[in-house]
């Protein structure tokens, strides 16, 4: 398989290719690459120094709507975004791998991810701002860490679910190849499973970046009870523009955001997408491949590749080291004696009992805290509001599926169009609902519309892109040999959709729909209550309930609202998405 051979020969190519093309003497491509790297380092250092400035500087130099400040604000926001991505990748590789490899870990990690995904960004900020500010009371670093953590919570869960789904969907014939080569679990992880998961993870990382933009206003303009902090950034700039109803400043922020997205798409994500194409699972070469001028520039360098070749060789040796075997999920690979099987089952039951006991203790702690100031009527009201939001989420998932699955398949099967659509899709996915507040408020007030209906579409902005990106990712890595086989068999129209492409993209769609559901619940926080100048509109729902409680500093109601939302998300995920996950892992694998 192309995936396996590409992954196995990568380090050898890196170790020898640069020397064979001319040794250490630099060429013109080296000069361009070095200039880009140095420019990036200068920006990182400059932004890092600003992030550790004294806290008093925020009072001396408050957020200003002068357009000249936007480049500096954009740098600070971008650094926070990528700090969140790095933390999310570490989280993904640790916890998603544990969930995919260990049944005991999966029992704890997957429900926990469901809960964490359902907790809105404001919910995390409510209970973490004081902690992070206490770490560095006289420096902006504490507030920066709080913002980065909030951005992390808008990125990590989507990436973790994508990696988990990919590890559960590795084709069995490729697993058999690793077994025939007598690879250890460690070697199999780095030589097969990570390469197989890379295309989907790359697309979901791009989506997570865009998803963090959606909540950037709430993250950088922190307002929890009596605590109000606005860190320099595009989000804080946009928050001030909305408070002052300054349409021109809102447009400036949107333009700055578009430029930033275009730049990191060209310099970072587009090269990664082109690089990740080598890990497609297919036996015949694809006719068109994604391109990137930065990736081509890096491949044509001489000195840079010669310098990095030892690093690549060291990483390859590390990946091929024989560490202890990783756990295997499949019971068929490990034949147990009856006694050991019974003992293992008893241990599983004990583990489940411990997990359920911990969950019961957590719910009792929440009940004890909330019941001191709230009544059962308050709880019933919160559950009723969560039911209303649930109906919105379900309807928007269905609508997004009908719209974006056909479009995503069409784009993903055409690499040339994928290359054109990618930056546009990133920008649209990053488009904060707050930017549409003027249109929403003015339109609803002018035409005397019902906010409960028309504010619902703002939630769709935070949900639909998860489906689109994952469907594009699934269609773009769909094996070329299977497409050729479908063409030879003459499969067309509905038969092609039902027999070929829908099974092929189904695991990716399930991941997209699951994270879209979580994104919709999160988006309700900023979409069910909108403000433009002195005008505020509310839609009935748990999102508006939590947002209002957070602004008022009413912590019991914040906890109650988050708990109600989490219960609905967990139950819905258990009844729907987890069953679809199991179906995708067993019935639609590319074996």
PLY file of the C-alpha trace (Angstrom):
ply
format ascii 1.0
element vertex 591
property float x
property float y
property float z
element edge 590
property int vertex1
property int vertex2
end_header
0.00 0.00 0.00
1.17 3.49 -0.85
0.58 4.70 2.71
2.82 2.08 4.27
5.65 2.34 1.77
5.72 6.13 1.93
5.83 6.13 5.71
8.52 3.45 5.86
10.89 5.20 3.47
10.47 8.76 4.71
13.45 9.00 7.04
15.80 7.32 4.59
14.84 9.84 1.90
15.42 12.76 4.22
18.74 11.45 5.41
20.25 11.02 1.93
18.33 13.30 -0.44
19.89 16.62 0.52
23.46 15.38 0.24
22.80 13.78 -3.15
21.50 17.11 -4.49
24.62 19.12 -3.79
25.72 18.93 -0.18
25.72 21.93 2.10
26.20 24.69 -0.48
23.10 26.96 -0.28
21.00 27.83 -3.31
18.46 30.59 -3.91
15.69 28.51 -2.35
17.70 28.26 0.86
17.94 32.03 1.06
14.16 32.41 0.69
13.45 29.66 3.23
15.90 31.06 5.78
14.39 34.55 5.34
10.91 33.16 6.04
12.09 31.27 9.12
13.91 34.29 10.53
10.88 36.52 9.94
8.68 34.02 11.78
11.13 33.87 14.71
11.23 37.67 14.96
7.42 37.84 15.07
7.22 35.09 17.69
9.82 36.76 19.91
8.20 40.19 19.56
4.74 38.82 20.34
6.07 36.73 23.22
7.65 39.76 24.88
4.34 41.63 24.69
2.50 38.69 26.24
4.70 38.88 29.36
4.34 42.66 29.80
3.14 44.04 33.17
-0.60 43.89 33.84
-0.68 47.64 34.49
0.13 48.20 30.81
-3.45 47.22 29.94
-4.71 50.29 31.85
-2.04 52.56 30.37
-2.65 51.41 26.81
-6.28 50.21 26.58
-7.79 48.67 23.44
-8.11 51.25 20.70
-10.18 51.11 17.51
-7.42 52.76 15.48
-6.80 50.53 12.42
-3.04 51.03 12.83
-3.16 48.84 15.96
-4.64 45.83 14.13
-1.32 44.32 12.91
-0.02 44.10 16.50
-3.38 42.80 17.72
-3.42 40.21 14.93
0.04 38.96 15.94
-1.04 38.46 19.56
-4.21 36.62 18.51
-2.31 34.38 16.08
0.26 33.39 18.71
-2.55 32.46 21.10
-4.21 30.39 18.38
-1.09 28.37 17.62
-0.26 27.94 21.30
-3.73 26.42 21.66
-3.14 24.17 18.61
0.16 22.86 20.02
-1.50 22.08 23.35
-4.41 20.45 21.50
-2.06 18.23 19.47
-0.31 17.04 22.64
-3.68 16.37 24.26
-4.88 14.53 21.14
-1.88 12.23 20.84
-2.06 11.28 24.50
-5.74 10.91 25.28
-7.20 9.95 21.89
-4.54 7.24 21.59
-5.33 5.91 25.06
-9.05 5.84 24.25
-8.44 3.98 20.98
-5.98 1.47 22.48
-7.47 0.71 25.87
-11.04 -0.24 26.59
-10.68 0.84 30.22
-9.32 4.24 29.20
-12.07 4.59 26.59
-14.77 4.12 29.26
-13.43 7.23 31.02
-11.99 9.38 28.23
-14.82 9.34 25.66
-17.62 10.33 28.10
-15.26 12.94 29.55
-14.66 14.35 26.06
-18.43 14.43 25.56
-18.80 16.47 28.74
-15.89 18.78 27.98
-17.15 19.34 24.44
-20.52 20.39 25.82
-19.07 22.90 28.29
-19.03 26.30 26.58
-15.95 28.51 26.43
-17.61 30.89 28.86
-18.05 28.00 31.26
-14.31 27.30 31.29
-13.46 30.99 31.62
-15.83 31.40 34.54
-13.88 28.97 36.72
-10.32 29.30 35.35
-9.72 33.04 35.04
-9.09 33.53 38.75
-6.74 30.53 38.84
-4.57 31.71 35.95
-4.53 35.32 37.13
-3.35 34.09 40.53
-0.35 32.36 38.93
1.05 35.65 37.57
-0.80 38.45 39.40
1.34 41.33 38.11
1.92 40.07 34.57
-0.26 39.71 31.50
0.97 36.12 31.25
-1.74 34.91 33.64
-4.49 36.43 31.51
-2.75 35.12 28.38
-2.78 31.60 29.79
-6.49 31.94 30.58
-7.19 33.00 26.98
-4.98 30.25 25.53
-6.77 27.70 27.69
-10.13 28.98 26.43
-8.88 28.70 22.84
-7.61 25.19 23.63
-11.12 24.19 24.75
-12.47 25.37 21.38
-9.91 23.24 19.49
-8.92 20.09 21.34
-12.10 18.01 21.39
-12.61 18.09 17.63
-9.02 17.04 16.98
-9.17 14.29 19.61
-12.36 12.80 18.15
-10.84 12.87 14.65
-7.69 11.05 15.74
-9.69 8.55 17.79
-11.97 7.78 14.82
-8.98 7.29 12.52
-7.20 4.93 14.91
-10.40 2.87 15.15
-10.73 2.74 11.35
-7.28 1.55 10.23
-7.80 -1.05 7.44
-7.22 -4.59 8.63
-5.04 -5.50 5.66
-2.57 -2.78 6.66
-2.60 -4.11 10.23
-1.79 -7.54 8.79
1.17 -6.05 6.93
2.62 -4.64 10.15
2.14 -8.02 11.81
3.96 -9.78 8.97
6.88 -7.39 9.49
6.78 -8.23 13.24
6.41 -4.57 14.19
5.94 -3.71 17.82
3.00 -1.61 18.98
5.23 1.47 19.11
6.46 0.94 15.54
2.97 0.22 14.28
1.69 3.41 15.88
4.24 5.68 14.18
4.57 3.79 10.88
0.93 2.96 10.22
-1.62 4.50 12.53
-0.29 8.06 12.73
0.26 8.30 8.94
-3.22 6.88 8.33
-4.77 9.43 10.71
-2.72 12.38 9.45
-4.96 13.61 6.56
-8.07 13.73 8.73
-6.18 15.27 11.64
-4.74 17.99 9.39
-8.18 19.00 8.15
-9.62 18.96 11.65
-6.69 21.04 12.92
-7.53 23.66 10.31
-11.16 23.49 11.38
-10.18 23.82 15.05
-8.23 26.97 14.23
-11.31 28.38 12.54
-13.54 27.22 15.38
-11.39 29.13 17.86
-11.93 32.31 15.84
-15.66 31.84 16.35
-15.19 32.29 20.11
-12.31 34.76 20.00
-14.45 37.67 21.25
-15.51 35.76 24.37
-11.92 34.58 24.90
-9.99 37.85 24.59
-12.65 40.14 26.09
-13.11 38.37 29.43
-16.13 39.49 31.44
-16.96 37.25 34.40
-18.79 38.89 37.27
-16.61 41.75 38.52
-13.60 40.65 36.45
-13.19 42.42 33.11
-10.03 42.01 31.05
-9.46 42.90 27.41
-6.17 41.63 26.08
-4.81 43.19 22.88
-6.14 41.11 20.00
-8.62 41.03 17.16
-11.28 39.57 19.47
-11.00 42.38 22.01
-10.95 44.92 19.15
-14.15 43.40 17.75
-15.77 43.34 21.19
-15.12 47.08 21.65
-16.43 47.78 18.15
-19.65 45.91 18.94
-20.08 47.74 22.26
-19.69 51.08 20.48
-21.78 49.96 17.46
-18.92 50.97 15.15
-19.65 49.27 11.81
-16.42 50.52 10.21
-14.28 49.04 13.01
-16.15 45.72 12.67
-15.28 45.65 8.97
-11.63 46.45 9.76
-11.55 43.49 12.17
-13.06 41.17 9.55
-10.49 42.26 6.95
-7.64 41.74 9.43
-8.98 38.31 10.31
-9.23 37.38 6.61
-5.63 38.46 5.99
-4.35 36.45 8.96
-6.25 33.33 7.83
-4.91 33.70 4.29
-1.33 34.07 5.55
-1.28 31.06 7.85
-3.14 29.04 5.22
-0.43 29.76 2.64
2.59 29.48 4.92
1.50 26.67 7.25
-1.63 24.69 6.42
-1.34 24.49 2.63
2.21 23.01 2.86
1.02 20.54 5.51
-1.91 19.44 3.33
0.45 18.91 0.38
2.85 16.94 2.59
0.07 14.83 4.14
-1.13 13.71 0.70
1.62 11.06 0.71
-0.32 9.18 3.40
-3.40 8.49 1.28
-4.54 4.86 1.37
-4.53 3.68 -2.25
-2.80 1.25 -4.59
-2.82 3.55 -7.62
-1.50 7.10 -7.81
-4.01 9.92 -7.69
-4.32 11.98 -10.84
-4.13 15.35 -9.09
-2.36 16.23 -5.89
-2.59 19.31 -3.67
0.12 21.85 -4.32
1.89 24.44 -2.19
4.58 26.88 -3.25
6.03 26.85 0.28
6.22 23.06 0.24
7.88 23.12 -3.18
10.31 25.76 -1.91
11.27 23.60 1.07
11.81 20.54 -1.15
14.16 22.52 -3.45
16.40 23.79 -0.67
19.84 22.29 -0.27
21.38 23.66 2.92
18.13 23.52 4.89
17.54 19.87 3.99
21.14 18.99 4.74
20.79 20.57 8.20
17.44 18.94 8.95
18.36 15.49 7.55
19.95 14.30 10.83
16.82 15.38 12.69
14.64 13.38 10.30
16.94 10.36 10.63
16.79 10.60 14.45
13.00 10.80 14.40
12.85 7.81 12.05
15.07 5.80 14.37
12.93 6.83 17.32
9.78 5.68 15.50
11.38 2.31 14.70
12.64 1.67 18.22
11.26 -1.46 19.88
9.44 -0.25 22.96
6.96 -2.40 24.90
3.87 -3.53 23.01
0.93 -1.15 23.04
-2.42 -2.53 24.16
-4.58 -4.21 21.51
-8.34 -3.73 21.39
-9.03 -6.81 19.31
-9.49 -9.87 21.53
-8.73 -12.11 18.53
-5.10 -11.07 18.59
-4.55 -12.31 22.09
-5.86 -15.75 22.98
-6.63 -15.95 26.68
-7.24 -18.93 28.84
-10.72 -19.18 30.41
-9.44 -18.24 33.83
-7.57 -15.18 32.60
-10.59 -14.12 30.48
-12.87 -14.35 33.51
-10.41 -12.47 35.65
-10.13 -9.75 33.00
-13.92 -9.45 32.85
-14.05 -9.07 36.64
-11.42 -6.32 36.45
-13.51 -4.57 33.79
-16.55 -4.67 36.06
-14.53 -3.27 38.95
-13.19 -0.50 36.72
-16.71 0.40 35.50
-17.88 0.49 39.13
-15.06 2.87 40.04
-15.87 5.15 37.09
-19.59 5.19 37.91
-18.80 5.92 41.56
-16.61 8.86 40.55
-19.37 10.15 38.25
-21.95 9.81 41.04
-19.67 11.70 43.42
-19.26 14.46 40.83
-22.99 14.84 40.34
-23.55 14.83 44.10
-20.97 17.60 44.51
-22.73 19.66 41.84
-26.12 19.04 43.47
-24.81 20.02 46.90
-23.37 23.28 45.51
-26.38 24.25 43.42
-29.08 23.24 45.92
-27.82 25.77 48.50
-29.20 28.67 46.46
-31.48 27.15 43.78
-34.61 25.01 43.82
-36.01 22.14 41.77
-38.06 24.70 39.84
-34.79 26.31 38.72
-33.48 22.91 37.64
-36.69 22.15 35.74
-36.46 25.54 34.02
-32.85 24.87 32.98
-33.75 21.44 31.61
-36.65 22.95 29.68
-34.36 25.58 28.14
-31.85 22.83 27.27
-34.68 20.94 25.49
-35.37 24.00 23.34
-31.70 24.30 22.40
-31.61 20.55 21.67
-34.36 20.98 19.08
-32.35 23.78 17.48
-29.20 21.65 17.41
-30.95 18.63 15.84
-32.66 20.72 13.16
-29.42 22.48 12.26
-27.44 19.22 12.08
-30.03 17.81 9.67
-30.05 20.98 7.56
-26.24 21.18 7.52
-26.02 17.52 6.49
-28.39 17.98 3.56
-26.50 21.05 2.35
-22.85 20.27 2.98
-22.44 16.52 2.43
-23.04 16.74 -1.35
-20.93 19.89 -1.59
-18.14 18.41 0.52
-18.02 15.24 -1.59
-17.93 17.24 -4.82
-15.09 19.45 -3.54
-13.11 16.63 -1.90
-13.06 14.50 -5.06
-11.59 17.41 -7.04
-8.17 18.39 -5.62
-7.99 21.51 -7.76
-11.24 22.78 -6.28
-10.19 21.65 -2.80
-7.15 23.89 -3.11
-9.33 26.86 -4.08
-12.07 26.25 -1.53
-9.79 25.52 1.45
-8.88 29.12 2.42
-12.44 30.32 1.75
-13.89 27.54 3.91
-11.41 28.37 6.68
-12.47 32.02 6.58
-16.19 31.20 6.61
-15.70 28.73 9.46
-13.76 31.38 11.38
-16.39 34.05 10.81
-17.55 35.00 14.33
-21.28 35.21 14.88
-20.63 38.53 16.60
-19.83 40.10 13.21
-23.40 39.42 12.09
-24.93 41.00 15.19
-25.63 44.33 13.41
-27.48 42.57 10.57
-29.33 40.23 12.96
-30.40 42.93 15.41
-31.36 45.52 12.79
-33.23 42.97 10.65
-35.14 41.38 13.55
-36.10 44.75 15.06
-37.01 46.37 11.71
-39.22 43.51 10.50
-40.50 42.62 14.00
-39.29 39.02 13.69
-39.21 36.34 16.38
-35.67 36.06 17.89
-36.41 32.46 18.90
-36.50 31.54 15.21
-34.13 33.90 13.46
-31.29 33.89 15.98
-31.19 30.13 15.51
-29.34 30.52 12.21
-26.42 32.17 14.03
-25.87 28.81 15.75
-25.44 27.21 12.32
-22.33 29.35 11.79
-20.60 27.48 14.57
-21.72 24.00 13.53
-22.01 23.43 9.79
-18.29 23.72 9.00
-17.39 20.67 11.08
-19.49 18.58 8.70
-18.10 20.25 5.58
-14.44 19.95 6.58
-14.72 16.32 7.63
-16.62 15.33 4.49
-13.99 17.09 2.34
-11.28 15.28 4.30
-12.99 11.91 3.79
-13.61 12.47 0.09
-10.09 13.82 -0.54
-8.45 10.66 0.88
-10.95 8.28 -0.72
-8.80 5.67 -2.51
-8.33 6.35 -6.19
-8.48 2.61 -7.00
-11.98 2.38 -5.52
-13.09 5.32 -7.66
-11.69 3.57 -10.71
-13.42 0.32 -9.76
-16.77 2.12 -9.40
-16.29 3.68 -12.84
-15.48 0.27 -14.39
-18.60 -1.25 -12.83
-20.67 1.62 -14.18
-22.05 2.71 -10.83
-23.91 5.97 -11.23
-26.32 8.25 -9.42
-27.91 6.84 -6.25
-26.11 3.50 -6.51
-22.75 5.31 -6.51
-23.74 7.34 -3.47
-25.14 4.37 -1.53
-22.54 1.74 -2.45
-19.36 3.77 -2.88
-18.94 7.27 -1.51
-21.29 7.34 1.49
-19.68 4.25 3.10
-16.25 5.71 2.28
-16.85 9.06 3.98
-19.16 7.80 6.72
-16.51 7.61 9.52
-15.46 11.17 8.70
-19.07 12.35 8.58
-19.79 10.85 12.01
-16.80 12.71 13.45
-17.97 15.91 11.77
-21.57 15.55 12.89
-20.52 14.71 16.46
-18.25 17.74 16.74
-20.81 19.87 14.89
-23.31 18.94 17.58
-20.87 20.04 20.28
-20.06 23.18 18.29
-23.75 24.02 17.99
-24.26 23.71 21.76
-21.24 25.96 22.29
-22.39 28.42 19.63
-25.71 28.81 21.42
-23.85 30.78 24.10
-23.06 33.59 21.66
-26.04 33.14 19.32
-29.05 32.98 21.65
-28.30 36.39 23.15
-26.95 39.16 20.91
-26.09 42.77 21.58
-25.48 45.68 19.26
-24.91 48.99 20.98
-27.75 49.45 23.47
-30.02 46.85 21.86
-30.08 43.30 23.22
-32.09 40.39 21.81
-32.59 37.01 23.47
-33.84 33.65 22.28
-35.11 31.10 24.79
-32.47 28.45 25.35
-29.76 27.19 27.64
-27.11 29.21 25.79
-28.70 32.53 26.68
-29.25 31.24 30.24
-25.54 30.46 30.71
-24.36 33.67 29.01
-26.57 35.84 31.22
-25.55 33.98 34.39
-21.88 34.37 33.47
-22.26 38.11 32.91
-24.09 38.43 36.25
-21.46 36.35 38.06
-24.23 33.97 39.22
-22.05 30.88 39.62
-24.75 28.46 40.84
-26.81 29.15 37.72
-23.70 28.84 35.56
-23.06 25.41 37.05
-26.72 24.43 36.69
-26.84 25.54 33.06
-23.60 23.74 32.16
-24.81 20.60 33.94
-28.12 20.62 32.08
-26.31 21.12 28.77
-23.83 18.34 29.57
-26.59 15.87 30.45
-28.35 16.47 27.14
-25.11 16.20 25.17
-23.98 12.98 26.89
-27.37 11.26 26.52
-27.66 12.27 22.86
-24.10 11.16 22.14
-24.64 7.83 23.86
-27.90 7.12 22.03
-26.89 8.36 18.59
-23.29 9.25 17.87
-21.54 6.43 19.75
-23.66 3.83 17.98
-22.84 5.42 14.65
-19.16 5.43 15.64
-19.29 1.69 16.30
-21.10 1.10 13.02
-18.51 3.17 11.13
-15.61 1.31 12.77
-16.98 -2.14 11.96
-19.02 -1.82 8.74
-17.40 0.95 6.69
-13.67 0.33 7.15
-11.59 0.34 3.97
-10.48 -3.29 4.23
0 1
1 2
2 3
3 4
4 5
5 6
6 7
7 8
8 9
9 10
10 11
11 12
12 13
13 14
14 15
15 16
16 17
17 18
18 19
19 20
20 21
21 22
22 23
23 24
24 25
25 26
26 27
27 28
28 29
29 30
30 31
31 32
32 33
33 34
34 35
35 36
36 37
37 38
38 39
39 40
40 41
41 42
42 43
43 44
44 45
45 46
46 47
47 48
48 49
49 50
50 51
51 52
52 53
53 54
54 55
55 56
56 57
57 58
58 59
59 60
60 61
61 62
62 63
63 64
64 65
65 66
66 67
67 68
68 69
69 70
70 71
71 72
72 73
73 74
74 75
75 76
76 77
77 78
78 79
79 80
80 81
81 82
82 83
83 84
84 85
85 86
86 87
87 88
88 89
89 90
90 91
91 92
92 93
93 94
94 95
95 96
96 97
97 98
98 99
99 100
100 101
101 102
102 103
103 104
104 105
105 106
106 107
107 108
108 109
109 110
110 111
111 112
112 113
113 114
114 115
115 116
116 117
117 118
118 119
119 120
120 121
121 122
122 123
123 124
124 125
125 126
126 127
127 128
128 129
129 130
130 131
131 132
132 133
133 134
134 135
135 136
136 137
137 138
138 139
139 140
140 141
141 142
142 143
143 144
144 145
145 146
146 147
147 148
148 149
149 150
150 151
151 152
152 153
153 154
154 155
155 156
156 157
157 158
158 159
159 160
160 161
161 162
162 163
163 164
164 165
165 166
166 167
167 168
168 169
169 170
170 171
171 172
172 173
173 174
174 175
175 176
176 177
177 178
178 179
179 180
180 181
181 182
182 183
183 184
184 185
185 186
186 187
187 188
188 189
189 190
190 191
191 192
192 193
193 194
194 195
195 196
196 197
197 198
198 199
199 200
200 201
201 202
202 203
203 204
204 205
205 206
206 207
207 208
208 209
209 210
210 211
211 212
212 213
213 214
214 215
215 216
216 217
217 218
218 219
219 220
220 221
221 222
222 223
223 224
224 225
225 226
226 227
227 228
228 229
229 230
230 231
231 232
232 233
233 234
234 235
235 236
236 237
237 238
238 239
239 240
240 241
241 242
242 243
243 244
244 245
245 246
246 247
247 248
248 249
249 250
250 251
251 252
252 253
253 254
254 255
255 256
256 257
257 258
258 259
259 260
260 261
261 262
262 263
263 264
264 265
265 266
266 267
267 268
268 269
269 270
270 271
271 272
272 273
273 274
274 275
275 276
276 277
277 278
278 279
279 280
280 281
281 282
282 283
283 284
284 285
285 286
286 287
287 288
288 289
289 290
290 291
291 292
292 293
293 294
294 295
295 296
296 297
297 298
298 299
299 300
300 301
301 302
302 303
303 304
304 305
305 306
306 307
307 308
308 309
309 310
310 311
311 312
312 313
313 314
314 315
315 316
316 317
317 318
318 319
319 320
320 321
321 322
322 323
323 324
324 325
325 326
326 327
327 328
328 329
329 330
330 331
331 332
332 333
333 334
334 335
335 336
336 337
337 338
338 339
339 340
340 341
341 342
342 343
343 344
344 345
345 346
346 347
347 348
348 349
349 350
350 351
351 352
352 353
353 354
354 355
355 356
356 357
357 358
358 359
359 360
360 361
361 362
362 363
363 364
364 365
365 366
366 367
367 368
368 369
369 370
370 371
371 372
372 373
373 374
374 375
375 376
376 377
377 378
378 379
379 380
380 381
381 382
382 383
383 384
384 385
385 386
386 387
387 388
388 389
389 390
390 391
391 392
392 393
393 394
394 395
395 396
396 397
397 398
398 399
399 400
400 401
401 402
402 403
403 404
404 405
405 406
406 407
407 408
408 409
409 410
410 411
411 412
412 413
413 414
414 415
415 416
416 417
417 418
418 419
419 420
420 421
421 422
422 423
423 424
424 425
425 426
426 427
427 428
428 429
429 430
430 431
431 432
432 433
433 434
434 435
435 436
436 437
437 438
438 439
439 440
440 441
441 442
442 443
443 444
444 445
445 446
446 447
447 448
448 449
449 450
450 451
451 452
452 453
453 454
454 455
455 456
456 457
457 458
458 459
459 460
460 461
461 462
462 463
463 464
464 465
465 466
466 467
467 468
468 469
469 470
470 471
471 472
472 473
473 474
474 475
475 476
476 477
477 478
478 479
479 480
480 481
481 482
482 483
483 484
484 485
485 486
486 487
487 488
488 489
489 490
490 491
491 492
492 493
493 494
494 495
495 496
496 497
497 498
498 499
499 500
500 501
501 502
502 503
503 504
504 505
505 506
506 507
507 508
508 509
509 510
510 511
511 512
512 513
513 514
514 515
515 516
516 517
517 518
518 519
519 520
520 521
521 522
522 523
523 524
524 525
525 526
526 527
527 528
528 529
529 530
530 531
531 532
532 533
533 534
534 535
535 536
536 537
537 538
538 539
539 540
540 541
541 542
542 543
543 544
544 545
545 546
546 547
547 548
548 549
549 550
550 551
551 552
552 553
553 554
554 555
555 556
556 557
557 558
558 559
559 560
560 561
561 562
562 563
563 564
564 565
565 566
566 567
567 568
568 569
569 570
570 571
571 572
572 573
573 574
574 575
575 576
576 577
577 578
578 579
579 580
580 581
581 582
582 583
583 584
584 585
585 586
586 587
587 588
588 589
589 590
